[in-house]
Amino acid sequence: MRDRKDPPGTDTPNVSPESPTQRRERKAHESDNQDQALEETFPASDPVSPFVPAKAPE
């Protein structure tokens, strides 16, 4: 199975076939990069808290 990030098929000239190990390593690297990018944007994705503290009783 291929997805859009997979390299072109072997019918494309000058492209060597990718071994299953290379594919697994590439997919893991892409996943790690995506996870890191998500972590770097995490605070910006949190909604602002509408919490308003109540006044202290007198």
SULSUL-V772160 format. One record per residue. N is the residue number from 1. PSI is psi in degrees with one decimal (none if undefined). OMEGA is omega in whole degrees, 0 to 359 (NA if undefined). NEAR is the number of other ideal C-beta (glycine too) atoms within 8 Angstrom. Layout:
n=N psi=PSI omega=OMEGA near=NEAR
n=N psi=PSI omega=OMEGA near=NEAR
//
This chain:
n=1 psi=144.4 omega=179 near=2
n=2 psi=150.2 omega=169 near=4
n=3 psi=179.2 omega=190 near=5
n=4 psi=-19.1 omega=179 near=3
n=5 psi=-8.7 omega=178 near=4
n=6 psi=148.2 omega=178 near=7
n=7 psi=162.0 omega=179 near=4
n=8 psi=157.8 omega=180 near=5
n=9 psi=175.1 omega=183 near=6
n=10 psi=-9.7 omega=178 near=5
n=11 psi=-12.0 omega=177 near=4
n=12 psi=130.5 omega=181 near=7
n=13 psi=151.7 omega=176 near=3
n=14 psi=26.2 omega=178 near=3
n=15 psi=119.5 omega=178 near=9
n=16 psi=145.2 omega=181 near=3
n=17 psi=148.1 omega=181 near=5
n=18 psi=131.0 omega=180 near=8
n=19 psi=159.2 omega=178 near=6
n=20 psi=-35.4 omega=178 near=5
n=21 psi=-44.3 omega=178 near=6
n=22 psi=-39.7 omega=180 near=8
n=23 psi=-45.4 omega=179 near=10
n=24 psi=-45.0 omega=180 near=8
n=25 psi=-41.6 omega=180 near=8
n=26 psi=-44.5 omega=180 near=9
n=27 psi=-40.7 omega=179 near=8
n=28 psi=-41.1 omega=179 near=8
n=29 psi=-44.0 omega=178 near=8
n=30 psi=-41.1 omega=180 near=9
n=31 psi=-43.1 omega=178 near=8
n=32 psi=-42.4 omega=178 near=8
n=33 psi=-42.4 omega=180 near=8
n=34 psi=-41.6 omega=178 near=8
n=35 psi=-42.2 omega=179 near=8
n=36 psi=-42.6 omega=179 near=8
n=37 psi=-39.5 omega=178 near=8
n=38 psi=-42.5 omega=179 near=8
n=39 psi=-36.9 omega=181 near=7
n=40 psi=-23.9 omega=180 near=6
n=41 psi=3.0 omega=187 near=8
n=42 psi=-50.7 omega=182 near=8
n=43 psi=-33.1 omega=181 near=5
n=44 psi=-19.1 omega=182 near=5
n=45 psi=-7.7 omega=179 near=5
n=46 psi=134.0 omega=176 near=6
n=47 psi=155.1 omega=178 near=3
n=48 psi=136.1 omega=180 near=4
n=49 psi=127.9 omega=179 near=4
n=50 psi=12.7 omega=183 near=4
n=51 psi=128.0 omega=175 near=4
n=52 psi=117.3 omega=182 near=4
n=53 psi=144.4 omega=178 near=4
n=54 psi=156.7 omega=177 near=4
n=55 psi=145.6 omega=178 near=4
n=56 psi=140.6 omega=179 near=4
n=57 psi=143.4 omega=181 near=3
n=58 psi=none omega=NA near=2
//
